[in-house]
Amino acid sequence: MAFAIDGVQPTREDIQNGSWPIASPGYSITKDQPTELEQAFLDFVLSADFQNSPEFAQLGFVPVAQ
């Protein structure tokens, strides 16, 4: 790992359990209520299938703890 903060490494486990002190939330914003297509996309992005996919990991993101 590149570095630690107070002895905590930025591992997937430590990020998900809240031990890693840095976080950056992601936002998905729609005008008014999402359309059916927009909601389908949001549901897909938040799905365990996508968040645990190799493509998601390749982007360097850590899944929402489920």
N, CA, C and O atoms as a Tripos MOL2 file, in Angstrom:
@<TRIPOS>MOLECULE
protein
  264   263    66     0     0
PROTEIN
NO_CHARGES

@<TRIPOS>ATOM
      1 N           0.8440   -1.1840    0.0000 N.3       1 MET1
      2 CA          0.0000    0.0000    0.0000 C.3       1 MET1
      3 C           0.8870    1.2440    0.0000 C.2       1 MET1
      4 O           2.0270    1.2240    0.4640 O.2       1 MET1
      5 N           0.3400    2.2930   -0.5200 N.am      2 ALA2
      6 CA          1.0860    3.5340   -0.6490 C.3       2 ALA2
      7 C           1.3640    4.1860    0.7040 C.2       2 ALA2
      8 O           2.4730    4.6670    0.9340 O.2       2 ALA2
      9 N           0.3900    4.2090    1.5940 N.am      3 PHE3
     10 CA          0.5730    4.8580    2.8900 C.3       3 PHE3
     11 C          -0.5230    4.4200    3.8450 C.2       3 PHE3
     12 O          -1.5140    3.8110    3.4440 O.2       3 PHE3
     13 N          -0.3240    4.7440    5.1180 N.am      4 ALA4
     14 CA         -1.3220    4.4490    6.1470 C.3       4 ALA4
     15 C          -1.5960    5.7320    6.9210 C.2       4 ALA4
     16 O          -0.7520    6.6260    6.9760 O.2       4 ALA4
     17 N          -2.7560    5.8150    7.5050 N.am      5 ILE5
     18 CA         -3.1020    6.9290    8.3830 C.3       5 ILE5
     19 C          -3.4050    6.3310    9.7470 C.2       5 ILE5
     20 O          -4.2990    5.4960    9.8860 O.2       5 ILE5
     21 N          -2.6550    6.7620   10.7480 N.am      6 ASP6
     22 CA         -2.7940    6.2170   12.1050 C.3       6 ASP6
     23 C          -2.7290    4.6940   12.0910 C.2       6 ASP6
     24 O          -3.4530    4.0280   12.8300 O.2       6 ASP6
     25 N          -1.8670    4.1540   11.2530 N.am      7 GLY7
     26 CA         -1.6600    2.7150   11.1800 C.3       7 GLY7
     27 C          -2.7130    1.9570   10.3880 C.2       7 GLY7
     28 O          -2.6690    0.7280   10.3350 O.2       7 GLY7
     29 N          -3.6580    2.6570    9.7730 N.am      8 VAL8
     30 CA         -4.7250    2.0010    9.0060 C.3       8 VAL8
     31 C          -4.4100    2.1240    7.5160 C.2       8 VAL8
     32 O          -4.1970    3.2220    7.0020 O.2       8 VAL8
     33 N          -4.3840    0.9800    6.8350 N.am      9 GLN9
     34 CA         -4.1530    0.9510    5.3990 C.3       9 GLN9
     35 C          -5.4900    1.1460    4.6620 C.2       9 GLN9
     36 O          -6.5370    0.7860    5.1990 O.2       9 GLN9
     37 N          -5.4730    1.7000    3.4640 N.am     10 PRO10
     38 CA         -6.7140    1.8770    2.7070 C.3      10 PRO10
     39 C          -7.1410    0.5900    1.9930 C.2      10 PRO10
     40 O          -7.2200    0.5460    0.7650 O.2      10 PRO10
     41 N          -7.4130   -0.4460    2.7760 N.am     11 THR11
     42 CA         -7.8730   -1.7010    2.1930 C.3      11 THR11
     43 C          -9.3810   -1.6610    2.0020 C.2      11 THR11
     44 O         -10.0790   -0.8560    2.6180 O.2      11 THR11
     45 N          -9.8610   -2.5250    1.1560 N.am     12 ARG12
     46 CA        -11.3090   -2.6110    0.9170 C.3      12 ARG12
     47 C         -12.0590   -2.8450    2.2320 C.2      12 ARG12
     48 O         -13.0710   -2.1970    2.4990 O.2      12 ARG12
     49 N         -11.5580   -3.7700    3.0470 N.am     13 GLU13
     50 CA        -12.2090   -4.0880    4.3300 C.3      13 GLU13
     51 C         -12.2390   -2.8750    5.2600 C.2      13 GLU13
     52 O         -13.2780   -2.5690    5.8450 O.2      13 GLU13
     53 N         -11.0930   -2.1760    5.4000 N.am     14 ASP14
     54 CA        -11.0460   -1.0210    6.2950 C.3      14 ASP14
     55 C         -11.8720    0.1490    5.7870 C.2      14 ASP14
     56 O         -12.3950    0.9280    6.5840 O.2      14 ASP14
     57 N         -11.9970    0.2840    4.4780 N.am     15 ILE15
     58 CA        -12.8580    1.3330    3.9290 C.3      15 ILE15
     59 C         -14.3130    1.0050    4.2420 C.2      15 ILE15
     60 O         -15.0620    1.8770    4.6820 O.2      15 ILE15
     61 N         -14.7190   -0.2410    4.0200 N.am     16 GLN16
     62 CA        -16.1080   -0.6260    4.2380 C.3      16 GLN16
     63 C         -16.5010   -0.6270    5.7120 C.2      16 GLN16
     64 O         -17.6470   -0.3230    6.0450 O.2      16 GLN16
     65 N         -15.5580   -0.9680    6.6050 N.am     17 ASN17
     66 CA        -15.9430   -1.0070    8.0230 C.3      17 ASN17
     67 C         -15.7620    0.3380    8.7270 C.2      17 ASN17
     68 O         -16.0200    0.4520    9.9250 O.2      17 ASN17
     69 N         -15.3200    1.3530    7.9860 N.am     18 GLY18
     70 CA        -15.2170    2.6930    8.5490 C.3      18 GLY18
     71 C         -13.9040    3.0090    9.2440 C.2      18 GLY18
     72 O         -13.7530    4.0990    9.7960 O.2      18 GLY18
     73 N         -12.9530    2.0880    9.2330 N.am     19 SER19
     74 CA        -11.6550    2.3420    9.8820 C.3      19 SER19
     75 C         -10.8130    3.3540    9.1150 C.2      19 SER19
     76 O         -10.0830    4.1430    9.7150 O.2      19 SER19
     77 N         -10.9160    3.3300    7.7860 N.am     20 TRP20
     78 CA        -10.1640    4.2720    6.9450 C.3      20 TRP20
     79 C         -10.8320    5.6390    7.0660 C.2      20 TRP20
     80 O         -12.0280    5.7630    6.8010 O.2      20 TRP20
     81 N         -10.0660    6.6800    7.4670 N.am     21 PRO21
     82 CA        -10.6760    7.9690    7.8050 C.3      21 PRO21
     83 C         -11.0350    8.8790    6.6220 C.2      21 PRO21
     84 O         -11.5690    9.9670    6.8350 O.2      21 PRO21
     85 N         -10.7600    8.4680    5.4120 N.am     22 ILE22
     86 CA        -11.0530    9.3200    4.2540 C.3      22 ILE22
     87 C         -12.1740    8.6760    3.4450 C.2      22 ILE22
     88 O         -12.1490    7.4740    3.1810 O.2      22 ILE22
     89 N         -13.1540    9.4830    3.0560 N.am     23 ALA23
     90 CA        -14.2510    8.9830    2.2300 C.3      23 ALA23
     91 C         -14.6390   10.0530    1.2240 C.2      23 ALA23
     92 O         -14.4530   11.2480    1.4560 O.2      23 ALA23
     93 N         -15.1690    9.6100    0.1300 N.am     24 SER24
     94 CA        -15.6500   10.5300   -0.8960 C.3      24 SER24
     95 C         -16.9270    9.9490   -1.4740 C.2      24 SER24
     96 O         -16.8780    9.0380   -2.3010 O.2      24 SER24
     97 N         -18.0640   10.4650   -1.0490 N.am     25 PRO25
     98 CA        -19.3180    9.8950   -1.5530 C.3      25 PRO25
     99 C         -19.5310   10.2190   -3.0210 C.2      25 PRO25
    100 O         -19.0440   11.2280   -3.5310 O.2      25 PRO25
    101 N         -20.2480    9.3660   -3.6720 N.am     26 GLY26
    102 CA        -20.6210    9.6130   -5.0560 C.3      26 GLY26
    103 C         -22.0780   10.0520   -5.1060 C.2      26 GLY26
    104 O         -22.8810    9.6580   -4.2600 O.2      26 GLY26
    105 N         -22.4090   10.8510   -6.0780 N.am     27 TYR27
    106 CA        -23.7660   11.3600   -6.2150 C.3      27 TYR27
    107 C         -24.3050   11.0520   -7.6050 C.2      27 TYR27
    108 O         -23.5750   11.0810   -8.5950 O.2      27 TYR27
    109 N         -25.5840   10.7620   -7.6530 N.am     28 SER28
    110 CA        -26.3020   10.6380   -8.9170 C.3      28 SER28
    111 C         -27.5010   11.5650   -8.8070 C.2      28 SER28
    112 O         -28.3750   11.3690   -7.9620 O.2      28 SER28
    113 N         -27.5350   12.5640   -9.6560 N.am     29 ILE29
    114 CA        -28.5600   13.6000   -9.5550 C.3      29 ILE29
    115 C         -29.4270   13.5890  -10.8030 C.2      29 ILE29
    116 O         -28.9290   13.5380  -11.9270 O.2      29 ILE29
    117 N         -30.7200   13.6360  -10.5840 N.am     30 THR30
    118 CA        -31.6590   13.7540  -11.6880 C.3      30 THR30
    119 C         -32.5300   14.9830  -11.4590 C.2      30 THR30
    120 O         -32.7140   15.4190  -10.3220 O.2      30 THR30
    121 N         -33.0540   15.5280  -12.5210 N.am     31 LYS31
    122 CA        -33.9820   16.6430  -12.4020 C.3      31 LYS31
    123 C         -35.3510   16.0520  -12.0780 C.2      31 LYS31
    124 O         -35.8590   15.2180  -12.8280 O.2      31 LYS31
    125 N         -35.9440   16.4760  -10.9780 N.am     32 ASP32
    126 CA        -37.2200   15.9230  -10.5200 C.3      32 ASP32
    127 C         -37.0470   14.4350  -10.1990 C.2      32 ASP32
    128 O         -35.9400   13.9810   -9.9080 O.2      32 ASP32
    129 N         -38.1170   13.7030  -10.2530 N.am     33 GLN33
    130 CA        -38.0540   12.2620  -10.0080 C.3      33 GLN33
    131 C         -37.3930   11.5980  -11.2160 C.2      33 GLN33
    132 O         -37.6070   12.0220  -12.3520 O.2      33 GLN33
    133 N         -36.5900   10.5580  -10.9740 N.am     34 PRO34
    134 CA        -35.9460    9.9010  -12.1140 C.3      34 PRO34
    135 C         -36.9780    9.2520  -13.0360 C.2      34 PRO34
    136 O         -38.0080    8.7440  -12.5950 O.2      34 PRO34
    137 N         -36.6640    9.2890  -14.3220 N.am     35 THR35
    138 CA        -37.4980    8.5790  -15.2910 C.3      35 THR35
    139 C         -37.3040    7.0850  -15.0720 C.2      35 THR35
    140 O         -36.4490    6.6730  -14.2880 O.2      35 THR35
    141 N         -38.0890    6.2850  -15.7550 N.am     36 GLU36
    142 CA        -37.9540    4.8360  -15.6360 C.3      36 GLU36
    143 C         -36.5550    4.3850  -16.0580 C.2      36 GLU36
    144 O         -35.9620    3.5200  -15.4140 O.2      36 GLU36
    145 N         -36.0280    4.9660  -17.1330 N.am     37 LEU37
    146 CA        -34.6930    4.6130  -17.6000 C.3      37 LEU37
    147 C         -33.6260    5.0580  -16.5970 C.2      37 LEU37
    148 O         -32.6940    4.3080  -16.3070 O.2      37 LEU37
    149 N         -33.7630    6.2690  -16.0730 N.am     38 GLU38
    150 CA        -32.7970    6.7570  -15.0860 C.3      38 GLU38
    151 C         -32.8200    5.8910  -13.8300 C.2      38 GLU38
    152 O         -31.7670    5.5740  -13.2780 O.2      38 GLU38
    153 N         -34.0050    5.5090  -13.3790 N.am     39 GLN39
    154 CA        -34.1110    4.6640  -12.1910 C.3      39 GLN39
    155 C         -33.4950    3.2950  -12.4330 C.2      39 GLN39
    156 O         -32.8500    2.7300  -11.5500 O.2      39 GLN39
    157 N         -33.6980    2.7660  -13.6340 N.am     40 ALA40
    158 CA        -33.0970    1.4730  -13.9690 C.3      40 ALA40
    159 C         -31.5730    1.5640  -13.9140 C.2      40 ALA40
    160 O         -30.9140    0.6400  -13.4350 O.2      40 ALA40
    161 N         -31.0100    2.6740  -14.4010 N.am     41 PHE41
    162 CA        -29.5610    2.8630  -14.3470 C.3      41 PHE41
    163 C         -29.0900    2.9690  -12.8980 C.2      41 PHE41
    164 O         -28.1040    2.3360  -12.5220 O.2      41 PHE41
    165 N         -29.7840    3.7620  -12.0830 N.am     42 LEU42
    166 CA        -29.4060    3.9060  -10.6710 C.3      42 LEU42
    167 C         -29.4880    2.5630   -9.9490 C.2      42 LEU42
    168 O         -28.6070    2.2290   -9.1570 O.2      42 LEU42
    169 N         -30.5350    1.7990  -10.2190 N.am     43 ASP43
    170 CA        -30.6630    0.4760   -9.6000 C.3      43 ASP43
    171 C         -29.5130   -0.4300  -10.0110 C.2      43 ASP43
    172 O         -28.9910   -1.1830   -9.1880 O.2      43 ASP43
    173 N         -29.1160   -0.3640  -11.2720 N.am     44 PHE44
    174 CA        -27.9930   -1.1800  -11.7660 C.3      44 PHE44
    175 C         -26.6900   -0.7760  -11.0760 C.2      44 PHE44
    176 O         -25.9370   -1.6370  -10.6210 O.2      44 PHE44
    177 N         -26.4220    0.5230  -10.9970 N.am     45 VAL45
    178 CA        -25.1720    1.0040  -10.3950 C.3      45 VAL45
    179 C         -25.0800    0.5870   -8.9250 C.2      45 VAL45
    180 O         -23.9910    0.2970   -8.4320 O.2      45 VAL45
    181 N         -26.2010    0.5570   -8.2340 N.am     46 LEU46
    182 CA        -26.2040    0.1810   -6.8200 C.3      46 LEU46
    183 C         -26.3370   -1.3170   -6.5940 C.2      46 LEU46
    184 O         -26.2690   -1.7770   -5.4540 O.2      46 LEU46
    185 N         -26.5240   -2.0780   -7.6540 N.am     47 SER47
    186 CA        -26.7180   -3.5240   -7.5090 C.3      47 SER47
    187 C         -25.4260   -4.2220   -7.0950 C.2      47 SER47
    188 O         -24.3240   -3.7960   -7.4420 O.2      47 SER47
    189 N         -25.5980   -5.3010   -6.3480 N.am     48 ALA48
    190 CA        -24.4410   -6.1160   -5.9460 C.3      48 ALA48
    191 C         -23.7450   -6.6970   -7.1690 C.2      48 ALA48
    192 O         -22.5230   -6.8400   -7.1790 O.2      48 ALA48
    193 N         -24.5240   -7.0340   -8.2100 N.am     49 ASP49
    194 CA        -23.9220   -7.5890   -9.4290 C.3      49 ASP49
    195 C         -22.8930   -6.6290  -10.0200 C.2      49 ASP49
    196 O         -21.7950   -7.0450  -10.3900 O.2      49 ASP49
    197 N         -23.2440   -5.3470  -10.1100 N.am     50 PHE50
    198 CA        -22.3010   -4.3760  -10.6800 C.3      50 PHE50
    199 C         -21.2060   -4.0360   -9.6810 C.2      50 PHE50
    200 O         -20.0300   -4.0090  -10.0450 O.2      50 PHE50
    201 N         -21.5680   -3.7790   -8.4380 N.am     51 GLN51
    202 CA        -20.5750   -3.3390   -7.4610 C.3      51 GLN51
    203 C         -19.5340   -4.4030   -7.1440 C.2      51 GLN51
    204 O         -18.4420   -4.0800   -6.6770 O.2      51 GLN51
    205 N         -19.8560   -5.6460   -7.3870 N.am     52 ASN52
    206 CA        -18.8880   -6.7150   -7.1460 C.3      52 ASN52
    207 C         -18.3010   -7.2580   -8.4460 C.2      52 ASN52
    208 O         -17.6810   -8.3210   -8.4620 O.2      52 ASN52
    209 N         -18.5010   -6.5220   -9.5270 N.am     53 SER53
    210 CA        -17.9880   -6.9650  -10.8280 C.3      53 SER53
    211 C         -16.5240   -6.5600  -11.0080 C.2      53 SER53
    212 O         -16.0610   -5.6170  -10.3660 O.2      53 SER53
    213 N         -15.7990   -7.2620  -11.8700 N.am     54 PRO54
    214 CA        -14.4160   -6.8900  -12.1710 C.3      54 PRO54
    215 C         -14.3130   -5.4810  -12.7460 C.2      54 PRO54
    216 O         -13.3310   -4.7780  -12.5110 O.2      54 PRO54
    217 N         -15.3300   -5.0770  -13.4970 N.am     55 GLU55
    218 CA        -15.3060   -3.7370  -14.1020 C.3      55 GLU55
    219 C         -15.3460   -2.6490  -13.0270 C.2      55 GLU55
    220 O         -14.6380   -1.6470  -13.1260 O.2      55 GLU55
    221 N         -16.1610   -2.8470  -12.0190 N.am     56 PHE56
    222 CA        -16.2650   -1.8900  -10.9230 C.3      56 PHE56
    223 C         -14.9400   -1.8090  -10.1730 C.2      56 PHE56
    224 O         -14.4620   -0.7180   -9.8640 O.2      56 PHE56
    225 N         -14.3550   -2.9570   -9.8840 N.am     57 ALA57
    226 CA        -13.0670   -3.0050   -9.1820 C.3      57 ALA57
    227 C         -11.9730   -2.3560  -10.0110 C.2      57 ALA57
    228 O         -11.0980   -1.6790   -9.4700 O.2      57 ALA57
    229 N         -12.0160   -2.5580  -11.3230 N.am     58 GLN58
    230 CA        -11.0060   -1.9790  -12.2040 C.3      58 GLN58
    231 C         -11.0430   -0.4480  -12.1560 C.2      58 GLN58
    232 O         -10.0160    0.2010  -12.3540 O.2      58 GLN58
    233 N         -12.2090    0.1230  -11.8970 N.am     59 LEU59
    234 CA        -12.3270    1.5680  -11.7740 C.3      59 LEU59
    235 C         -11.7120    2.0940  -10.4710 C.2      59 LEU59
    236 O         -11.5230    3.3000  -10.3080 O.2      59 LEU59
    237 N         -11.4030    1.1760   -9.5450 N.am     60 GLY60
    238 CA        -10.7920    1.5710   -8.2830 C.3      60 GLY60
    239 C         -11.7830    1.9240   -7.1910 C.2      60 GLY60
    240 O         -11.4050    2.4780   -6.1590 O.2      60 GLY60
    241 N         -13.0570    1.6040   -7.4160 N.am     61 PHE61
    242 CA        -14.0840    1.9090   -6.4290 C.3      61 PHE61
    243 C         -14.2370    0.7680   -5.4300 C.2      61 PHE61
    244 O         -13.9130   -0.3820   -5.7260 O.2      61 PHE61
    245 N         -14.7350    1.1020   -4.2470 N.am     62 VAL62
    246 CA        -15.0450    0.1150   -3.2300 C.3      62 VAL62
    247 C         -16.5630    0.0570   -3.1350 C.2      62 VAL62
    248 O         -17.2100    1.0960   -3.0090 O.2      62 VAL62
    249 N         -17.1440   -1.1380   -3.1930 N.am     63 PRO63
    250 CA        -18.5970   -1.2570   -3.1700 C.3      63 PRO63
    251 C         -19.2200   -0.7080   -1.8950 C.2      63 PRO63
    252 O         -18.5910   -0.6560   -0.8380 O.2      63 PRO63
    253 N         -20.4670   -0.3030   -2.0290 N.am     64 VAL64
    254 CA        -21.2650    0.0680   -0.8760 C.3      64 VAL64
    255 C         -21.4050   -1.1880   -0.0340 C.2      64 VAL64
    256 O         -21.7230   -2.2490   -0.5720 O.2      64 VAL64
    257 N         -21.1800   -1.1010    1.2520 N.am     65 ALA65
    258 CA        -21.3300   -2.2740    2.1190 C.3      65 ALA65
    259 C         -22.7850   -2.7170    2.0740 C.2      65 ALA65
    260 O         -23.6930   -1.9060    2.2590 O.2      65 ALA65
    261 N         -23.0050   -3.9970    1.8290 N.am     66 GLN66
    262 CA        -24.3720   -4.4940    1.7010 C.3      66 GLN66
    263 C         -24.6640   -5.5230    2.7350 C.2      66 GLN66
    264 O         -25.7730   -6.0560    2.7800 O.2      66 GLN66
@<TRIPOS>BOND
     1     1     2 1
     2     2     3 1
     3     3     4 2
     4     3     5 am
     5     5     6 1
     6     6     7 1
     7     7     8 2
     8     7     9 am
     9     9    10 1
    10    10    11 1
    11    11    12 2
    12    11    13 am
    13    13    14 1
    14    14    15 1
    15    15    16 2
    16    15    17 am
    17    17    18 1
    18    18    19 1
    19    19    20 2
    20    19    21 am
    21    21    22 1
    22    22    23 1
    23    23    24 2
    24    23    25 am
    25    25    26 1
    26    26    27 1
    27    27    28 2
    28    27    29 am
    29    29    30 1
    30    30    31 1
    31    31    32 2
    32    31    33 am
    33    33    34 1
    34    34    35 1
    35    35    36 2
    36    35    37 am
    37    37    38 1
    38    38    39 1
    39    39    40 2
    40    39    41 am
    41    41    42 1
    42    42    43 1
    43    43    44 2
    44    43    45 am
    45    45    46 1
    46    46    47 1
    47    47    48 2
    48    47    49 am
    49    49    50 1
    50    50    51 1
    51    51    52 2
    52    51    53 am
    53    53    54 1
    54    54    55 1
    55    55    56 2
    56    55    57 am
    57    57    58 1
    58    58    59 1
    59    59    60 2
    60    59    61 am
    61    61    62 1
    62    62    63 1
    63    63    64 2
    64    63    65 am
    65    65    66 1
    66    66    67 1
    67    67    68 2
    68    67    69 am
    69    69    70 1
    70    70    71 1
    71    71    72 2
    72    71    73 am
    73    73    74 1
    74    74    75 1
    75    75    76 2
    76    75    77 am
    77    77    78 1
    78    78    79 1
    79    79    80 2
    80    79    81 am
    81    81    82 1
    82    82    83 1
    83    83    84 2
    84    83    85 am
    85    85    86 1
    86    86    87 1
    87    87    88 2
    88    87    89 am
    89    89    90 1
    90    90    91 1
    91    91    92 2
    92    91    93 am
    93    93    94 1
    94    94    95 1
    95    95    96 2
    96    95    97 am
    97    97    98 1
    98    98    99 1
    99    99   100 2
   100    99   101 am
   101   101   102 1
   102   102   103 1
   103   103   104 2
   104   103   105 am
   105   105   106 1
   106   106   107 1
   107   107   108 2
   108   107   109 am
   109   109   110 1
   110   110   111 1
   111   111   112 2
   112   111   113 am
   113   113   114 1
   114   114   115 1
   115   115   116 2
   116   115   117 am
   117   117   118 1
   118   118   119 1
   119   119   120 2
   120   119   121 am
   121   121   122 1
   122   122   123 1
   123   123   124 2
   124   123   125 am
   125   125   126 1
   126   126   127 1
   127   127   128 2
   128   127   129 am
   129   129   130 1
   130   130   131 1
   131   131   132 2
   132   131   133 am
   133   133   134 1
   134   134   135 1
   135   135   136 2
   136   135   137 am
   137   137   138 1
   138   138   139 1
   139   139   140 2
   140   139   141 am
   141   141   142 1
   142   142   143 1
   143   143   144 2
   144   143   145 am
   145   145   146 1
   146   146   147 1
   147   147   148 2
   148   147   149 am
   149   149   150 1
   150   150   151 1
   151   151   152 2
   152   151   153 am
   153   153   154 1
   154   154   155 1
   155   155   156 2
   156   155   157 am
   157   157   158 1
   158   158   159 1
   159   159   160 2
   160   159   161 am
   161   161   162 1
   162   162   163 1
   163   163   164 2
   164   163   165 am
   165   165   166 1
   166   166   167 1
   167   167   168 2
   168   167   169 am
   169   169   170 1
   170   170   171 1
   171   171   172 2
   172   171   173 am
   173   173   174 1
   174   174   175 1
   175   175   176 2
   176   175   177 am
   177   177   178 1
   178   178   179 1
   179   179   180 2
   180   179   181 am
   181   181   182 1
   182   182   183 1
   183   183   184 2
   184   183   185 am
   185   185   186 1
   186   186   187 1
   187   187   188 2
   188   187   189 am
   189   189   190 1
   190   190   191 1
   191   191   192 2
   192   191   193 am
   193   193   194 1
   194   194   195 1
   195   195   196 2
   196   195   197 am
   197   197   198 1
   198   198   199 1
   199   199   200 2
   200   199   201 am
   201   201   202 1
   202   202   203 1
   203   203   204 2
   204   203   205 am
   205   205   206 1
   206   206   207 1
   207   207   208 2
   208   207   209 am
   209   209   210 1
   210   210   211 1
   211   211   212 2
   212   211   213 am
   213   213   214 1
   214   214   215 1
   215   215   216 2
   216   215   217 am
   217   217   218 1
   218   218   219 1
   219   219   220 2
   220   219   221 am
   221   221   222 1
   222   222   223 1
   223   223   224 2
   224   223   225 am
   225   225   226 1
   226   226   227 1
   227   227   228 2
   228   227   229 am
   229   229   230 1
   230   230   231 1
   231   231   232 2
   232   231   233 am
   233   233   234 1
   234   234   235 1
   235   235   236 2
   236   235   237 am
   237   237   238 1
   238   238   239 1
   239   239   240 2
   240   239   241 am
   241   241   242 1
   242   242   243 1
   243   243   244 2
   244   243   245 am
   245   245   246 1
   246   246   247 1
   247   247   248 2
   248   247   249 am
   249   249   250 1
   250   250   251 1
   251   251   252 2
   252   251   253 am
   253   253   254 1
   254   254   255 1
   255   255   256 2
   256   255   257 am
   257   257   258 1
   258   258   259 1
   259   259   260 2
   260   259   261 am
   261   261   262 1
   262   262   263 1
   263   263   264 2
@<TRIPOS>SUBSTRUCTURE
     1 MET1         2 RESIDUE 1 A MET
     2 ALA2         6 RESIDUE 1 A ALA
     3 PHE3        10 RESIDUE 1 A PHE
     4 ALA4        14 RESIDUE 1 A ALA
     5 ILE5        18 RESIDUE 1 A ILE
     6 ASP6        22 RESIDUE 1 A ASP
     7 GLY7        26 RESIDUE 1 A GLY
     8 VAL8        30 RESIDUE 1 A VAL
     9 GLN9        34 RESIDUE 1 A GLN
    10 PRO10       38 RESIDUE 1 A PRO
    11 THR11       42 RESIDUE 1 A THR
    12 ARG12       46 RESIDUE 1 A ARG
    13 GLU13       50 RESIDUE 1 A GLU
    14 ASP14       54 RESIDUE 1 A ASP
    15 ILE15       58 RESIDUE 1 A ILE
    16 GLN16       62 RESIDUE 1 A GLN
    17 ASN17       66 RESIDUE 1 A ASN
    18 GLY18       70 RESIDUE 1 A GLY
    19 SER19       74 RESIDUE 1 A SER
    20 TRP20       78 RESIDUE 1 A TRP
    21 PRO21       82 RESIDUE 1 A PRO
    22 ILE22       86 RESIDUE 1 A ILE
    23 ALA23       90 RESIDUE 1 A ALA
    24 SER24       94 RESIDUE 1 A SER
    25 PRO25       98 RESIDUE 1 A PRO
    26 GLY26      102 RESIDUE 1 A GLY
    27 TYR27      106 RESIDUE 1 A TYR
    28 SER28      110 RESIDUE 1 A SER
    29 ILE29      114 RESIDUE 1 A ILE
    30 THR30      118 RESIDUE 1 A THR
    31 LYS31      122 RESIDUE 1 A LYS
    32 ASP32      126 RESIDUE 1 A ASP
    33 GLN33      130 RESIDUE 1 A GLN
    34 PRO34      134 RESIDUE 1 A PRO
    35 THR35      138 RESIDUE 1 A THR
    36 GLU36      142 RESIDUE 1 A GLU
    37 LEU37      146 RESIDUE 1 A LEU
    38 GLU38      150 RESIDUE 1 A GLU
    39 GLN39      154 RESIDUE 1 A GLN
    40 ALA40      158 RESIDUE 1 A ALA
    41 PHE41      162 RESIDUE 1 A PHE
    42 LEU42      166 RESIDUE 1 A LEU
    43 ASP43      170 RESIDUE 1 A ASP
    44 PHE44      174 RESIDUE 1 A PHE
    45 VAL45      178 RESIDUE 1 A VAL
    46 LEU46      182 RESIDUE 1 A LEU
    47 SER47      186 RESIDUE 1 A SER
    48 ALA48      190 RESIDUE 1 A ALA
    49 ASP49      194 RESIDUE 1 A ASP
    50 PHE50      198 RESIDUE 1 A PHE
    51 GLN51      202 RESIDUE 1 A GLN
    52 ASN52      206 RESIDUE 1 A ASN
    53 SER53      210 RESIDUE 1 A SER
    54 PRO54      214 RESIDUE 1 A PRO
    55 GLU55      218 RESIDUE 1 A GLU
    56 PHE56      222 RESIDUE 1 A PHE
    57 ALA57      226 RESIDUE 1 A ALA
    58 GLN58      230 RESIDUE 1 A GLN
    59 LEU59      234 RESIDUE 1 A LEU
    60 GLY60      238 RESIDUE 1 A GLY
    61 PHE61      242 RESIDUE 1 A PHE
    62 VAL62      246 RESIDUE 1 A VAL
    63 PRO63      250 RESIDUE 1 A PRO
    64 VAL64      254 RESIDUE 1 A VAL
    65 ALA65      258 RESIDUE 1 A ALA
    66 GLN66      262 RESIDUE 1 A GLN
